[in-house]
Amino acid sequence: MWIMDFGKNSRAMNEEHKVKSFEVPGCQSQTWLVPHFVEDKIYFTADSAALISKGMVCIIADVYSGSSAQDINEFDQKEFDKMNLNTLLTPGRNNGVHSMLKKVKFYAKKEDSNKVAV
């Protein structure tokens, strides 16, 4: 499956980032999504103990990396429906994908709230 191939070909995450605070709750296997804030952009690194989850979280990280918090918050996550993941993934894995997307939004909202109006 192409999602697993994507996971196989993605870089491994540094072990120091595989901590509870970066873990994505609601995934069937341990999955981590780490934000890196550079100027007004957010970049993500991701990893998972399972190849299919790693593939999905790395795809999501690639899609959102380099975006501003505002762009992430305004992006309609229903765009992911075009990938027809519900036909490729079990309901449990689909729930994990929704948890990954929620974690991305969480980081973006957190970054937006940290900005001070001038």
Secondary structure, 3 states (H helix, E strand, C coil): CHHHHHHHCCCCCCHHHCCHHHECCCCCCCEEEEEEEECCEEEEEEEECCHHHHHHHHHHHHHHCCECHHHHHHCCHHHHHHHCHHHHCCHHHHHHHHHHHHHHHHHHHHHHHHCCCC
